[in-house]
């Protein structure tokens, strides 16, 4: 599998994870993804969960602020 194909698969997985979190948690999905990024056990997982949070933010219009991350 080429690097480009792998990135496409990863991106599809991120979109599917974002969809799943949104369907289960609704408005709280963004904060769930951010929390999972904070609790991740590897840099790769931090990156993936951060990408999921960004995908959710794009779909819902939610944006993180510095203060919101401090108070979680």
C-alpha positions as CSV (number, residue, x, y, z in Angstrom):
1,X,0.0,0.0,0.0
2,X,1.4,3.4,-1.0
3,X,1.8,6.2,1.5
4,X,-1.0,8.1,-0.3
5,X,-3.4,5.1,-0.1
6,X,-2.6,4.7,3.6
7,X,-3.4,8.4,4.3
8,X,-6.7,8.0,2.5
9,X,-7.6,5.0,4.7
10,X,-6.6,6.9,7.8
11,X,-8.7,9.9,6.7
12,X,-11.7,7.6,6.1
13,X,-11.3,6.2,9.6
14,X,-11.2,9.6,11.1
15,X,-14.4,10.6,9.4
16,X,-16.1,7.4,10.5
17,X,-15.0,7.9,14.1
18,X,-16.2,11.5,14.0
19,X,-19.6,10.3,12.6
20,X,-19.8,7.6,15.3
21,X,-19.0,10.0,18.2
22,X,-21.5,12.5,16.8
23,X,-24.3,9.9,16.6
24,X,-23.6,8.7,20.1
25,X,-22.7,11.9,22.0
26,X,-24.2,14.6,19.8
27,X,-23.0,18.0,20.9
28,X,-20.5,16.6,23.4
29,X,-18.6,14.6,20.7
30,X,-16.0,17.3,20.2
31,X,-15.1,17.3,23.9
32,X,-15.0,13.5,24.0
33,X,-12.5,13.4,21.1
34,X,-10.4,16.1,22.8
35,X,-10.4,14.1,26.1
36,X,-9.3,11.0,24.2
37,X,-6.5,12.9,22.6
38,X,-5.3,14.0,26.1
39,X,-5.5,10.5,27.5
40,X,-3.9,8.8,24.5
41,X,-0.9,6.6,25.1
42,X,1.1,7.4,22.0
43,X,1.8,10.5,19.8
44,X,0.1,8.7,16.9
45,X,-3.1,8.3,18.8
46,X,-2.9,11.9,20.0
47,X,-2.7,13.0,16.4
48,X,-5.5,10.7,15.3
49,X,-7.9,11.9,18.1
50,X,-7.0,15.5,17.5
51,X,-7.9,15.0,13.8
52,X,-11.2,13.4,14.9
53,X,-11.9,16.5,17.0
54,X,-11.1,18.8,14.1
55,X,-13.5,16.8,11.8
56,X,-16.2,17.1,14.4
57,X,-15.6,20.9,14.8
58,X,-15.9,21.4,11.1
59,X,-19.2,19.5,11.0
60,X,-20.7,21.2,14.0
61,X,-19.2,24.6,14.0
62,X,-17.6,24.0,17.4
63,X,-14.2,25.5,17.9
64,X,-11.8,25.0,20.8
65,X,-10.6,27.9,22.8
66,X,-7.6,27.9,25.1
67,X,-10.0,28.4,28.1
68,X,-12.2,25.5,27.2
69,X,-9.2,23.1,27.2
70,X,-8.0,24.5,30.6
71,X,-11.4,23.8,32.2
72,X,-11.9,20.3,31.0
